[in-house]
């Protein structure tokens, strides 16, 4: 009779024990929880999709409104900026660059004539005449001084200024003095002779009482290069002074007669302005120019002196007020705007046949 074997068998490793099951359940719990949470989220998203779409649409609407508000603010800012610029430009355009009319104390009025005298230059008849009117109309101006530093320019512009000077002198009964700095030649001297006295520096350049018409002729060069000038005109003298066409003797005589006539006009103005002070010589109206000292000896100028000297010793009003009208910011902007607007018109005109 065998006795039962009470020896316990070793536990099989493949068979989980109760402790092992407890530990594995504890480790798998977080994973299962995460998976369940994900499933719940997916389920809630799937089941609650209308709410999600509503939230998204609200966000888009709010973003669009914010963008529209920002754009509206920017438009308002730009409009205010343009309005401010317009007000500033208008104010600058209406304000005068010369002296204020409120000036009533005794003073010496100055109008500068500098650079080339031409219709599109600072020393144009329009600008100078406007400045002269302001100076003469001011009751505080004891005299008007022309501060000149110009080599000359257009006889037409100079003639307009000269005529207006004589008219204003007769109307307001104020003396006019010309003060020469570096140069007072040709058309500038045409203006200066309207003054009661001309003051110069001993080294100033004065004179050049003459008229010229310059240009170039390229006919000989064109023949050497084998270039033919094809110019069609209606009227035998329409191509007069064309640099690429030969000049006839008739045209030369006509041009010289025209220059002589303008020269005689210049001479008449000088004689009327200088009167008996002028010591005429054969060279006086030949187009020559002289130093300030020589000009005094020839009667083309009266005495040495600068602006301060004239204001202090002649006018007896040391305070100097400049009435010269200068181009301001608004006018420069207007010119640039006009140039930009006119560029398209110029290009359109150039595309048309060249008819002049």
ZAFIMAR-277382 format. One record per residue (C-alpha): residue number from 1; x, y, z. Coordinates in nm, 2 decimals, always signed. Last residue first. Example, Ala and Ser with C-alpha at 12.3 -4.5 7.8 and 13.67 -1.06 7.14 Angstrom:
<2,<+1.37,-0.11,+0.71>>
<1,<+1.23,-0.45,+0.78>>
! end
This chain:
<356,<+0.46,+12.18,-8.66>>
<355,<+0.33,+11.84,-8.78>>
<354,<+0.52,+11.53,-8.67>>
<353,<+0.27,+11.25,-8.73>>
<352,<+0.11,+11.13,-8.40>>
<351,<+0.28,+10.89,-8.16>>
<350,<+0.47,+11.17,-8.01>>
<349,<+0.13,+11.33,-7.91>>
<348,<+0.03,+11.02,-7.72>>
<347,<+0.37,+11.01,-7.54>>
<346,<+0.33,+11.37,-7.44>>
<345,<-0.02,+11.31,-7.31>>
<344,<+0.10,+11.02,-7.10>>
<343,<+0.38,+11.24,-6.96>>
<342,<+0.14,+11.52,-6.88>>
<341,<-0.01,+11.37,-6.57>>
<340,<+0.33,+11.29,-6.43>>
<339,<+0.46,+11.64,-6.52>>
<338,<+0.15,+11.80,-6.36>>
<337,<+0.20,+11.61,-6.04>>
<336,<+0.56,+11.71,-6.03>>
<335,<+0.47,+12.07,-6.10>>
<334,<+0.20,+12.06,-5.84>>
<333,<+0.44,+11.92,-5.58>>
<332,<+0.69,+12.19,-5.66>>
<331,<+0.41,+12.45,-5.63>>
<330,<+0.30,+12.31,-5.29>>
<329,<+0.66,+12.31,-5.16>>
<328,<+0.72,+12.68,-5.24>>
<327,<+0.87,+12.84,-5.55>>
<326,<+1.01,+13.18,-5.45>>
<325,<+0.85,+13.52,-5.46>>
<324,<+1.10,+13.79,-5.38>>
<323,<+0.97,+14.04,-5.13>>
<322,<+1.28,+14.05,-4.91>>
<321,<+1.26,+14.30,-4.62>>
<320,<+1.56,+14.50,-4.52>>
<319,<+1.57,+14.71,-4.21>>
<318,<+1.84,+14.98,-4.25>>
<317,<+1.59,+15.24,-4.37>>
<316,<+1.79,+15.56,-4.47>>
<315,<+1.72,+15.49,-4.84>>
<314,<+2.06,+15.61,-4.95>>
<313,<+2.30,+15.56,-4.67>>
<312,<+2.17,+15.26,-4.48>>
<311,<+1.96,+15.07,-4.74>>
<310,<+2.20,+15.15,-5.02>>
<309,<+2.51,+15.06,-4.82>>
<308,<+2.35,+14.73,-4.70>>
<307,<+2.27,+14.64,-5.06>>
<306,<+2.61,+14.71,-5.20>>
<305,<+2.78,+15.02,-5.33>>
<304,<+3.00,+15.18,-5.60>>
<303,<+2.85,+15.46,-5.80>>
<302,<+2.62,+15.55,-6.10>>
<301,<+2.63,+15.27,-6.36>>
<300,<+2.63,+15.27,-6.74>>
<299,<+2.78,+15.62,-6.74>>
<298,<+3.10,+15.51,-6.91>>
<297,<+3.31,+15.59,-6.60>>
<296,<+3.07,+15.40,-6.38>>
<295,<+3.08,+15.10,-6.61>>
<294,<+3.46,+15.10,-6.61>>
<293,<+3.45,+15.07,-6.23>>
<292,<+3.19,+14.80,-6.24>>
<291,<+3.39,+14.60,-6.50>>
<290,<+3.29,+14.61,-6.86>>
<289,<+3.09,+14.43,-7.12>>
<288,<+3.09,+14.45,-7.50>>
<287,<+2.78,+14.39,-7.70>>
<286,<+2.85,+14.67,-7.95>>
<285,<+2.61,+14.92,-7.79>>
<284,<+2.88,+15.12,-7.59>>
<283,<+3.16,+15.03,-7.83>>
<282,<+3.13,+15.33,-8.05>>
<281,<+3.11,+15.55,-7.74>>
<280,<+2.82,+15.69,-7.55>>
<279,<+2.87,+15.86,-7.21>>
<278,<+2.54,+15.79,-7.05>>
<277,<+2.45,+16.02,-6.76>>
<276,<+2.25,+16.24,-7.00>>
<275,<+1.97,+15.98,-7.01>>
<274,<+2.03,+15.65,-6.84>>
<273,<+1.68,+15.50,-6.87>>
<272,<+1.58,+15.65,-7.20>>
<271,<+1.92,+15.57,-7.36>>
<270,<+1.91,+15.22,-7.23>>
<269,<+1.55,+15.16,-7.35>>
<268,<+1.63,+15.30,-7.70>>
<267,<+1.94,+15.08,-7.72>>
<266,<+1.74,+14.77,-7.64>>
<265,<+1.48,+14.85,-7.90>>
<264,<+1.75,+14.91,-8.15>>
<263,<+1.89,+14.56,-8.08>>
<262,<+1.55,+14.41,-8.13>>
<261,<+1.54,+14.57,-8.47>>
<260,<+1.89,+14.46,-8.56>>
<259,<+1.81,+14.10,-8.46>>
<258,<+1.51,+14.09,-8.69>>
<257,<+1.72,+14.24,-8.98>>
<256,<+1.99,+13.98,-8.92>>
<255,<+1.73,+13.70,-8.94>>
<254,<+1.59,+13.83,-9.27>>
<253,<+1.93,+13.87,-9.42>>
<252,<+2.03,+13.51,-9.33>>
<251,<+1.71,+13.37,-9.46>>
<250,<+1.76,+13.55,-9.80>>
<249,<+2.12,+13.42,-9.81>>
<248,<+2.00,+13.06,-9.78>>
<247,<+2.07,+12.84,-9.48>>
<246,<+2.14,+12.47,-9.55>>
<245,<+1.92,+12.22,-9.38>>
<244,<+2.01,+12.00,-9.08>>
<243,<+2.02,+12.29,-8.83>>
<242,<+1.67,+12.40,-8.93>>
<241,<+1.69,+12.78,-8.90>>
<240,<+1.40,+12.83,-9.15>>
<239,<+1.23,+12.51,-9.23>>
<238,<+0.90,+12.69,-9.27>>
<237,<+1.06,+12.93,-9.51>>
<236,<+0.93,+12.79,-9.84>>
<235,<+0.58,+12.73,-9.70>>
<234,<+0.43,+12.38,-9.66>>
<233,<+0.73,+12.18,-9.54>>
<232,<+0.88,+11.83,-9.59>>
<231,<+1.22,+11.76,-9.44>>
<230,<+1.42,+11.46,-9.55>>
<229,<+1.78,+11.52,-9.45>>
<228,<+2.01,+11.27,-9.62>>
<227,<+2.30,+11.11,-9.43>>
<226,<+2.60,+11.00,-9.63>>
<225,<+2.83,+11.06,-9.34>>
<224,<+3.03,+11.32,-9.53>>
<223,<+2.72,+11.49,-9.65>>
<222,<+2.57,+11.49,-9.30>>
<221,<+2.89,+11.65,-9.16>>
<220,<+2.86,+11.93,-9.42>>
<219,<+2.49,+11.99,-9.34>>
<218,<+2.53,+11.99,-8.96>>
<217,<+2.46,+12.36,-8.88>>
<216,<+2.45,+12.48,-8.52>>
<215,<+2.26,+12.75,-8.33>>
<214,<+2.28,+13.10,-8.19>>
<213,<+2.07,+13.41,-8.20>>
<212,<+2.23,+13.72,-8.04>>
<211,<+2.13,+14.06,-7.92>>
<210,<+2.34,+14.34,-7.78>>
<209,<+2.41,+14.56,-7.48>>
<208,<+2.66,+14.34,-7.30>>
<207,<+2.69,+14.58,-7.01>>
<206,<+2.81,+14.52,-6.65>>
<205,<+3.04,+14.27,-6.49>>
<204,<+3.11,+14.35,-6.12>>
<203,<+3.47,+14.41,-6.01>>
<202,<+3.42,+14.76,-5.87>>
<201,<+3.09,+14.65,-5.71>>
<200,<+2.79,+14.81,-5.86>>
<199,<+2.51,+15.06,-5.78>>
<198,<+2.26,+15.16,-6.04>>
<197,<+2.04,+15.46,-5.98>>
<196,<+1.68,+15.56,-6.06>>
<195,<+1.61,+15.21,-6.18>>
<194,<+1.46,+15.14,-6.53>>
<193,<+1.82,+15.08,-6.65>>
<192,<+1.84,+14.77,-6.44>>
<191,<+1.58,+14.57,-6.65>>
<190,<+1.77,+14.59,-6.98>>
<189,<+2.09,+14.54,-6.77>>
<188,<+1.95,+14.20,-6.68>>
<187,<+1.86,+14.14,-7.05>>
<186,<+2.22,+14.18,-7.15>>
<185,<+2.45,+14.18,-6.85>>
<184,<+2.43,+14.25,-6.48>>
<183,<+2.68,+14.02,-6.31>>
<182,<+2.84,+13.96,-5.98>>
<181,<+2.64,+14.17,-5.73>>
<180,<+2.46,+14.46,-5.89>>
<179,<+2.23,+14.68,-5.68>>
<178,<+1.95,+14.85,-5.88>>
<177,<+1.76,+15.13,-5.70>>
<176,<+1.40,+15.23,-5.73>>
<175,<+1.25,+15.54,-5.57>>
<174,<+0.88,+15.54,-5.48>>
<173,<+0.62,+15.76,-5.64>>
<172,<+0.35,+15.49,-5.61>>
<171,<+0.19,+15.52,-5.96>>
<170,<+0.49,+15.65,-6.16>>
<169,<+0.73,+15.40,-6.01>>
<168,<+0.48,+15.12,-6.06>>
<167,<+0.44,+15.20,-6.43>>
<166,<+0.82,+15.22,-6.49>>
<165,<+0.88,+14.90,-6.32>>
<164,<+0.60,+14.73,-6.52>>
<163,<+0.76,+14.83,-6.85>>
<162,<+1.10,+14.71,-6.74>>
<161,<+0.96,+14.37,-6.62>>
<160,<+0.78,+14.31,-6.95>>
<159,<+1.08,+14.41,-7.15>>
<158,<+1.31,+14.18,-6.96>>
<157,<+1.07,+13.89,-7.02>>
<156,<+1.06,+13.97,-7.40>>
<155,<+1.44,+14.03,-7.41>>
<154,<+1.49,+13.67,-7.28>>
<153,<+1.81,+13.60,-7.10>>
<152,<+2.07,+13.80,-6.91>>
<151,<+2.39,+13.70,-6.72>>
<150,<+2.21,+13.76,-6.39>>
<149,<+2.30,+13.88,-6.04>>
<148,<+2.07,+14.17,-5.96>>
<147,<+1.93,+14.29,-5.62>>
<146,<+1.66,+14.53,-5.74>>
<145,<+1.59,+14.77,-5.45>>
<144,<+1.25,+14.92,-5.38>>
<143,<+1.22,+15.23,-5.16>>
<142,<+1.06,+15.35,-4.84>>
<141,<+0.85,+15.03,-4.81>>
<140,<+0.62,+15.07,-4.51>>
<139,<+0.32,+15.14,-4.73>>
<138,<+0.35,+14.80,-4.89>>
<137,<+0.20,+14.83,-5.24>>
<136,<+0.54,+14.88,-5.40>>
<135,<+0.69,+14.57,-5.26>>
<134,<+0.39,+14.35,-5.34>>
<133,<+0.38,+14.48,-5.69>>
<132,<+0.75,+14.42,-5.74>>
<131,<+0.72,+14.06,-5.62>>
<130,<+0.43,+13.99,-5.87>>
<129,<+0.63,+14.15,-6.15>>
<128,<+0.94,+13.94,-6.07>>
<127,<+0.74,+13.61,-6.06>>
<126,<+0.55,+13.67,-6.38>>
<125,<+0.85,+13.82,-6.57>>
<124,<+1.05,+13.51,-6.49>>
<123,<+1.36,+13.51,-6.27>>
<122,<+1.29,+13.17,-6.11>>
<121,<+1.30,+13.02,-6.46>>
<120,<+1.03,+12.90,-6.70>>
<119,<+0.95,+13.24,-6.87>>
<118,<+1.32,+13.33,-6.88>>
<117,<+1.57,+13.56,-6.71>>
<116,<+1.86,+13.33,-6.63>>
<115,<+2.00,+13.35,-6.28>>
<114,<+1.91,+13.60,-6.01>>
<113,<+1.67,+13.89,-6.00>>
<112,<+1.61,+13.95,-5.63>>
<111,<+1.34,+14.19,-5.50>>
<110,<+1.43,+14.40,-5.19>>
<109,<+1.21,+14.64,-5.00>>
<108,<+1.39,+14.88,-4.76>>
<107,<+1.21,+14.94,-4.44>>
<106,<+0.98,+15.18,-4.25>>
<105,<+0.76,+14.98,-4.02>>
<104,<+0.43,+14.86,-4.18>>
<103,<+0.49,+14.49,-4.23>>
<102,<+0.14,+14.33,-4.22>>
<101,<+0.16,+14.27,-4.59>>
<100,<+0.40,+13.98,-4.51>>
<99,<+0.72,+13.94,-4.70>>
<98,<+0.76,+13.69,-4.97>>
<97,<+0.68,+13.32,-4.97>>
<96,<+0.31,+13.39,-4.98>>
<95,<+0.07,+13.15,-4.81>>
<94,<-0.21,+13.03,-5.04>>
<93,<-0.01,+12.74,-5.18>>
<92,<+0.14,+12.65,-4.84>>
<91,<-0.21,+12.64,-4.68>>
<90,<-0.34,+12.43,-4.97>>
<89,<-0.05,+12.19,-4.93>>
<88,<-0.10,+12.16,-4.56>>
<87,<-0.47,+12.10,-4.60>>
<86,<-0.42,+11.84,-4.87>>
<85,<-0.16,+11.66,-4.66>>
<84,<-0.40,+11.65,-4.36>>
<83,<-0.68,+11.52,-4.58>>
<82,<-0.44,+11.26,-4.72>>
<81,<-0.35,+11.15,-4.37>>
<80,<-0.71,+11.15,-4.26>>
<79,<-0.80,+10.93,-4.55>>
<78,<-0.51,+10.70,-4.48>>
<77,<-0.61,+10.66,-4.11>>
<76,<-0.97,+10.60,-4.20>>
<75,<-0.87,+10.33,-4.45>>
<74,<-0.64,+10.17,-4.19>>
<73,<-0.92,+10.17,-3.93>>
<72,<-1.15,+10.01,-4.18>>
<71,<-0.89,+9.74,-4.26>>
<70,<-0.85,+9.66,-3.89>>
<69,<-1.23,+9.64,-3.84>>
<68,<-1.26,+9.41,-4.15>>
<67,<-0.99,+9.18,-4.01>>
<66,<-1.16,+9.17,-3.67>>
<65,<-1.49,+9.09,-3.84>>
<64,<-1.33,+8.82,-4.04>>
<63,<-1.17,+8.66,-3.73>>
<62,<-1.50,+8.68,-3.54>>
<61,<-1.68,+8.51,-3.83>>
<60,<-1.41,+8.24,-3.86>>
<59,<-1.43,+8.17,-3.49>>
<58,<-1.80,+8.15,-3.50>>
<57,<-1.79,+7.91,-3.79>>
<56,<-1.55,+7.69,-3.59>>
<55,<-1.78,+7.69,-3.29>>
<54,<-2.08,+7.61,-3.50>>
<53,<-1.90,+7.32,-3.67>>
<52,<-1.81,+7.18,-3.34>>
<51,<-2.16,+7.20,-3.21>>
<50,<-2.30,+7.02,-3.52>>
<49,<-2.03,+6.74,-3.48>>
<48,<-2.16,+6.63,-3.14>>
<47,<-2.22,+6.26,-3.21>>
<46,<-1.90,+6.22,-3.41>>
<45,<-1.70,+6.44,-3.18>>
<44,<-1.85,+6.27,-2.87>>
<43,<-1.76,+5.93,-3.02>>
<42,<-1.42,+6.03,-3.11>>
<41,<-1.37,+6.18,-2.76>>
<40,<-1.52,+5.86,-2.60>>
<39,<-1.29,+5.64,-2.80>>
<38,<-1.00,+5.85,-2.70>>
<37,<-1.10,+5.83,-2.33>>
<36,<-1.15,+5.46,-2.36>>
<35,<-0.81,+5.42,-2.51>>
<34,<-0.65,+5.63,-2.24>>
<33,<-0.83,+5.44,-1.97>>
<32,<-0.73,+5.11,-2.12>>
<31,<-0.37,+5.21,-2.13>>
<30,<-0.39,+5.34,-1.77>>
<29,<-0.55,+5.01,-1.65>>
<28,<-0.31,+4.78,-1.82>>
<27,<-0.04,+4.80,-1.55>>
<26,<-0.29,+4.74,-1.27>>
<25,<-0.45,+4.44,-1.45>>
<24,<-0.10,+4.30,-1.50>>
<23,<-0.02,+4.34,-1.13>>
<22,<-0.34,+4.17,-1.02>>
<21,<-0.31,+3.88,-1.26>>
<20,<+0.05,+3.82,-1.14>>
<19,<-0.07,+3.82,-0.78>>
<18,<-0.34,+3.56,-0.86>>
<17,<-0.10,+3.34,-1.04>>
<16,<-0.06,+3.31,-1.40>>
<15,<+0.00,+2.96,-1.55>>
<14,<+0.28,+2.96,-1.78>>
<13,<+0.54,+2.95,-1.50>>
<12,<+0.39,+2.62,-1.37>>
<11,<+0.40,+2.61,-1.00>>
<10,<+0.63,+2.35,-0.85>>
<9,<+0.45,+2.04,-0.74>>
<8,<+0.38,+2.00,-0.37>>
<7,<+0.51,+1.68,-0.20>>
<6,<+0.22,+1.50,-0.03>>
<5,<+0.27,+1.18,-0.21>>
<4,<+0.00,+0.94,-0.09>>
<3,<+0.13,+0.63,+0.08>>
<2,<+0.15,+0.32,-0.11>>
<1,<+0.00,+0.00,+0.00>>
! end
